[in-house]
Amino acid sequence: MTTRATTNDNTGASQIHRAERQKSTETKSAYKTTEFIVYVLAVLGVLIASMIVDQSFGADPAWRYVTYLTVGYMISRGLAKAGSR
């Protein structure tokens, strides 16, 4: 929303000054957040664990857990962005 203010100068002419709306960035960029760092570490942990413990924890469950982590991360970013203007 812009705000208008009118002033009169010495010549009697009216001037309109518009106050610019300040752009607010309440949330950080996605790669600067701690939740992104935790997400990347968790994904790496799941993938490394699936390589080490191959017999009972194979590739299919590992990628399913990575998918769960990704969905959780996207929801948390959506909630963070929802709180900002």
LODRENRO-711781 format. One record per atom (N, C-alpha, C, CB): residue number from 1; residue in three letters; x, y, z. Coordinates in steps of 0.1 Angstrom, whole numbers. Glycine has a CB too. Example, Ala and Ser with C-alpha at 12.3 -4.5 7.8 and 13.67 -1.06 7.14 Angstrom:
BEGIN
 seq type    c1    c2    c3
   1  ALA   132   -57    78
   1  ALA   123   -45    78
   1  ALA   132   -33    78
   1  ALA   113   -45    90
   2  SER   128   -22    71
   2  SER   137   -11    71
   2  SER   129     0    79
   2  SER   141    -6    57
This chain:
BEGIN
 seq type    c1    c2    c3
   1  MET     8   -12     0
   1  MET     0     0     0
   1  MET     9    12     0
   1  MET   -10     0    12
   2  THR     6    22    -9
   2  THR    14    34   -10
   2  THR     7    45    -2
   2  THR    17    38   -24
   3  THR    15    54     3
   3  THR    10    65    11
   3  THR    12    78     3
   3  THR    16    66    25
   4  ARG     2    86     2
   4  ARG     4    99    -5
   4  ARG     4   110     5
   4  ARG    -7   101   -16
   5  ALA    13   120     2
   5  ALA    14   132    10
   5  ALA    15   144     0
   5  ALA    26   132    20
   6  THR     6   154     1
   6  THR     7   165    -8
   6  THR    13   177    -1
   6  THR    -7   169   -13
   7  THR    22   184    -8
   7  THR    28   196    -2
   7  THR    26   208   -12
   7  THR    43   194     1
   8  ASN    26   219    -7
   8  ASN    26   231   -16
   8  ASN    39   238   -16
   8  ASN    14   241   -12
   9  ASP    45   241   -27
   9  ASP    57   249   -27
   9  ASP    54   264   -28
   9  ASP    66   244   -39
  10  ASN    64   272   -30
  10  ASN    62   287   -30
  10  ASN    53   291   -42
  10  ASN    75   294   -30
  11  THR    53   283   -53
  11  THR    46   288   -65
  11  THR    31   284   -64
  11  THR    52   282   -77
  12  GLY    27   277   -53
  12  GLY    13   273   -52
  12  GLY    10   260   -58
  12  GLY     4   284   -57
  13  ALA    19   254   -65
  13  ALA    17   241   -72
  13  ALA    17   230   -61
  13  ALA    28   239   -83
  14  SER     9   221   -63
  14  SER     8   209   -54
  14  SER    16   198   -59
  14  SER    -7   205   -52
  15  GLN    24   192   -51
  15  GLN    32   181   -54
  15  GLN    28   168   -46
  15  GLN    47   183   -52
  16  ILE    28   157   -53
  16  ILE    24   144   -46
  16  ILE    37   136   -44
  16  ILE    13   136   -54
  17  HIS    39   133   -32
  17  HIS    51   124   -28
  17  HIS    45   110   -25
  17  HIS    59   130   -17
  18  ARG    51   100   -31
  18  ARG    46    87   -28
  18  ARG    57    80   -20
  18  ARG    43    79   -41
  19  ALA    53    74    -9
  19  ALA    62    66     0
  19  ALA    63    52    -6
  19  ALA    58    66    15
  20  GLU    75    48   -10
  20  GLU    76    34   -15
  20  GLU    74    24    -5
  20  GLU    90    33   -22
  21  ARG    68    13    -8
  21  ARG    66     2     1
  21  ARG    79    -6     2
  21  ARG    55    -8    -4
  22  GLN    83    -7    15
  22  GLN    96   -14    17
  22  GLN    94   -29    16
  22  GLN   102   -10    31
  23  LYS   102   -35     8
  23  LYS   101   -50     6
  23  LYS   107   -57    18
  23  LYS   108   -54    -7
  24  SER    99   -65    24
  24  SER   103   -73    36
  24  SER   108   -87    32
  24  SER    92   -73    46
  25  THR   119   -91    37
  25  THR   124  -104    35
  25  THR   126  -110    49
  25  THR   137  -105    26
  26  GLU   116  -116    54
  26  GLU   117  -121    68
  26  GLU   124  -134    68
  26  GLU   103  -123    74
  27  THR   122  -142    58
  27  THR   129  -155    57
  27  THR   141  -155    49
  27  THR   119  -166    52
  28  LYS   151  -163    53
  28  LYS   163  -164    45
  28  LYS   162  -172    33
  28  LYS   174  -170    54
  29  SER   172  -171    24
  29  SER   172  -180    13
  29  SER   173  -195    18
  29  SER   184  -177     4
  30  ALA   168  -204    10
  30  ALA   167  -218    14
  30  ALA   181  -224    18
  30  ALA   161  -226     4
  31  TYR   191  -221    10
  31  TYR   204  -227    13
  31  TYR   212  -221    24
  31  TYR   213  -225     0
  32  LYS   207  -210    30
  32  LYS   213  -203    42
  32  LYS   207  -208    55
  32  LYS   212  -188    41
  33  THR   197  -216    55
  33  THR   190  -220    67
  33  THR   197  -232    73
  33  THR   176  -222    65
  34  THR   195  -234    86
  34  THR   200  -246    93
  34  THR   192  -258    90
  34  THR   200  -243   108
  35  GLU   179  -256    86
  35  GLU   171  -267    83
  35  GLU   176  -274    70
  35  GLU   156  -263    82
  36  PHE   182  -266    61
  36  PHE   187  -271    48
  36  PHE   200  -279    51
  36  PHE   190  -260    38
  37  ILE   208  -274    60
  37  ILE   220  -281    64
  37  ILE   217  -295    71
  37  ILE   229  -273    73
  38  VAL   207  -294    80
  38  VAL   203  -307    86
  38  VAL   197  -316    76
  38  VAL   192  -304    97
  39  TYR   189  -311    66
  39  TYR   183  -320    56
  39  TYR   194  -326    48
  39  TYR   174  -311    47
  40  VAL   204  -319    44
  40  VAL   215  -325    36
  40  VAL   223  -335    44
  40  VAL   225  -314    31
  41  LEU   225  -332    56
  41  LEU   232  -342    65
  41  LEU   224  -355    67
  41  LEU   236  -336    78
  42  ALA   211  -353    69
  42  ALA   202  -365    71
  42  ALA   202  -373    58
  42  ALA   188  -360    75
  43  VAL   201  -367    46
  43  VAL   200  -374    34
  43  VAL   214  -382    32
  43  VAL   198  -365    22
  44  LEU   225  -375    35
  44  LEU   238  -382    33
  44  LEU   239  -393    43
  44  LEU   249  -372    36
  45  GLY   234  -392    55
  45  GLY   234  -402    65
  45  GLY   226  -414    61
  45  GLY   229  -397    79
  46  VAL   214  -412    56
  46  VAL   206  -423    51
  46  VAL   213  -430    39
  46  VAL   192  -418    46
  47  LEU   218  -423    30
  47  LEU   224  -430    19
  47  LEU   237  -437    22
  47  LEU   228  -419     8
  48  ILE   245  -431    32
  48  ILE   257  -438    36
  48  ILE   253  -451    44
  48  ILE   266  -429    45
  49  ALA   243  -449    53
  49  ALA   239  -461    60
  49  ALA   234  -472    51
  49  ALA   228  -457    70
  50  SER   227  -468    40
  50  SER   222  -479    31
  50  SER   234  -486    24
  50  SER   212  -473    21
  51  MET   245  -479    22
  51  MET   256  -485    15
  51  MET   264  -494    25
  51  MET   266  -474    10
  52  ILE   265  -490    38
  52  ILE   272  -498    48
  52  ILE   264  -510    52
  52  ILE   275  -489    60
  53  VAL   251  -509    55
  53  VAL   243  -520    60
  53  VAL   234  -524    48
  53  VAL   234  -516    72
  54  ASP   240  -531    38
  54  ASP   233  -534    26
  54  ASP   223  -545    27
  54  ASP   243  -537    15
  55  GLN   225  -554    36
  55  GLN   216  -566    37
  55  GLN   202  -563    42
  55  GLN   223  -577    46
  56  SER   201  -555    53
  56  SER   188  -553    59
  56  SER   183  -539    55
  56  SER   188  -554    74
  57  PHE   191  -530    50
  57  PHE   187  -517    47
  57  PHE   192  -513    33
  57  PHE   193  -507    57
  58  GLY   184  -518    23
  58  GLY   188  -516     9
  58  GLY   185  -503     3
  58  GLY   182  -527     1
  59  ALA   186  -502   -10
  59  ALA   184  -490   -17
  59  ALA   169  -485   -17
  59  ALA   188  -491   -32
  60  ASP   160  -495   -18
  60  ASP   145  -491   -18
  60  ASP   141  -483    -6
  60  ASP   137  -503   -20
  61  PRO   144  -489     6
  61  PRO   140  -481    18
  61  PRO   148  -468    20
  61  PRO   142  -490    31
  62  ALA   160  -468    16
  62  ALA   168  -456    17
  62  ALA   162  -445     9
  62  ALA   183  -459    12
  63  TRP   159  -448    -4
  63  TRP   153  -437   -12
  63  TRP   139  -433    -7
  63  TRP   152  -441   -27
  64  ARG   132  -442    -1
  64  ARG   119  -439     5
  64  ARG   121  -429    16
  64  ARG   111  -452    10
  65  TYR   131  -432    25
  65  TYR   134  -422    36
  65  TYR   139  -409    31
  65  TYR   144  -428    45
  66  VAL   146  -409    20
  66  VAL   151  -396    14
  66  VAL   138  -388     9
  66  VAL   161  -399     2
  67  THR   129  -396     3
  67  THR   116  -389    -1
  67  THR   109  -383    10
  67  THR   108  -399    -9
  68  TYR   108  -391    21
  68  TYR   101  -385    33
  68  TYR   108  -373    38
  68  TYR   101  -396    44
  69  LEU   122  -373    39
  69  LEU   129  -362    43
  69  LEU   127  -350    34
  69  LEU   144  -365    43
  70  THR   126  -352    21
  70  THR   124  -341    11
  70  THR   110  -335    13
  70  THR   125  -347    -3
  71  VAL   100  -343    15
  71  VAL    86  -338    17
  71  VAL    86  -330    30
  71  VAL    76  -350    18
  72  GLY    92  -335    41
  72  GLY    93  -328    53
  72  GLY   100  -315    52
  72  GLY   100  -336    64
  73  TYR   111  -315    44
  73  TYR   118  -302    42
  73  TYR   109  -292    34
  73  TYR   131  -305    35
  74  MET   103  -297    24
  74  MET    94  -288    16
  74  MET    83  -282    25
  74  MET    89  -295     4
  75  ILE    77  -290    33
  75  ILE    66  -285    42
  75  ILE    72  -275    52
  75  ILE    60  -297    50
  76  SER    84  -278    58
  76  SER    89  -268    67
  76  SER    93  -255    60
  76  SER   102  -273    74
  77  ARG    97  -255    48
  77  ARG   100  -242    40
  77  ARG    87  -235    37
  77  ARG   108  -245    28
  78  GLY    77  -243    34
  78  GLY    64  -237    31
  78  GLY    58  -230    43
  78  GLY    54  -247    26
  79  LEU    60  -236    55
  79  LEU    55  -230    68
  79  LEU    63  -217    71
  79  LEU    56  -240    79
  80  ALA    76  -218    68
  80  ALA    85  -206    71
  80  ALA    81  -195    61
  80  ALA    99  -210    69
  81  LYS    78  -198    49
  81  LYS    74  -187    39
  81  LYS    60  -182    42
  81  LYS    75  -192    25
  82  ALA    51  -191    48
  82  ALA    38  -186    50
  82  ALA    37  -176    61
  82  ALA    29  -198    54
  83  GLY    47  -176    70
  83  GLY    47  -166    81
  83  GLY    53  -153    77
  83  GLY    56  -171    92
  84  SER    58  -152    65
  84  SER    63  -139    60
  84  SER    54  -132    51
  84  SER    77  -141    54
  85  ARG    56  -120    48
  85  ARG    47  -112    39
  85  ARG    51  -115    25
  85  ARG    48   -97    41
